[in-house]
Amino acid sequence: MELNNINEVESVIKVIPIEYYIGLCSLLFSIGVMGVLLRRNAIILLMCVELMLNSVNLLFAAFSAYRSDPNGQIFVFFIMVVAAAEVAVGLAILVMMYRNTKSVDVSLLDKLKK
Amino acid sequence: MIEALFYTLSVVSIISALLVVFSKNPVHSVLYLIITFFSIAGQYILLNAQFLFIVQLIVYSGAIMVLFLFVLMLLNLNKESEPQKNTLFKMAGVMIGCLLFISMIALLKGADRIAMPAAYDSQIGLVSNLGKVLFSNYVVPFEISSILFLSGMIGAVMIGKKESTDIN
């Protein structure tokens, strides 16, 4: 496999500094955290968790591309595997919760507090 | 050209992520989340990570989003009936999000001091290259992830099935 000099490659690496990716991914992650704190609908909470996982994935891929190290992209693949399993189990829990409480409002799930 | 694409995709993903959080109707949230996932897939193309692009489209925009929409329709939640938190909690949530963003930016400010390699390989994200790495260095985690999927599948079926005895 031939290695190219970074000055000869016409790609995003040359024109966009890595800080821009860090800023974008931090912003997406913060929006996800904000959504988890603001909303009470359990489905939206799961979607915000997916958003946070995606922002971390993008940062992994960006660092992997900038350092030309394939291990980061393999890690993203494993994160996606775990996310898919997590969503399946999470939505099953949500369906069970709806069956028991007739609602997906997470603030109803405070039986452990009482 | 590349800069314009990067900025367009970033703005689209940020705006649609905000709309995921702030739209009242859950179905709209799911649709905006699909837009976010597609723009992140576009970022993968910009980084020449073609394998991740395809996996993102298939797994996230395909499978996970269909699962979300399916559950949303199954539970008949496509109406704006969510009780709202009070204003103090909302303000606190927004404040915590902004503070987290600022502190993350401050923490990651020194990332440019990481030594970048002199030689650069633009082909690392291709399917053949990643496949070689995955099946030479990461065979055991790959096999373990299949066990994770199996247990996740069994768990989803066990949790989701109707209980024969009424627990109430």
Interface residues (C-beta under 8 A of the other chain):
Chain A: M1 L3 N4 N5 I6 V9 S11 V12 I13 V15 I16 P17 I18 E19 Y20 I22 G23 L24 S26 L27 L28 F29 S30 I31 G32 V33 M34 G35 L37 L38 R39 R40 N41 I43 I44 L46 M47 C48 E50 L51 N54 N57 L58 A61 A62 S64 A65 Y66 R67 S68 D69 P70 N71 Q73 I74 V76 F77 F78 M80 V81 V82 A83 A84 A85 E86 V87 A88 V89 L91 A92 I93 L94 V95 M96 Y98 R99 N100 V104 D105 S107
Chain B: I2 E3 F6 S10 S13 I14 A17 L18 V20 V21 P26 S29 V30 L33 T36 F37 I40 Q43 Y44 L46 L47 N48 A49 F51 L52 V55 Q56 V59 Y60 A63 I64 L67 F68 V71 L72 L74 L75 L77 E82 P83 Q84 K85 F89 K90 A92 G93 V94 I96 G97 C98 L100 F101 M104 I105 L108 K109 A111 D112 I114 M116 P117 A118 A119 Y120 D121 S122 Q123 I124 G125 N129 L130 V133 L134 N137 Y138 P141 S145 L148 F149 G152 M153 G155 A156 V157 I159 G160 K162 I167
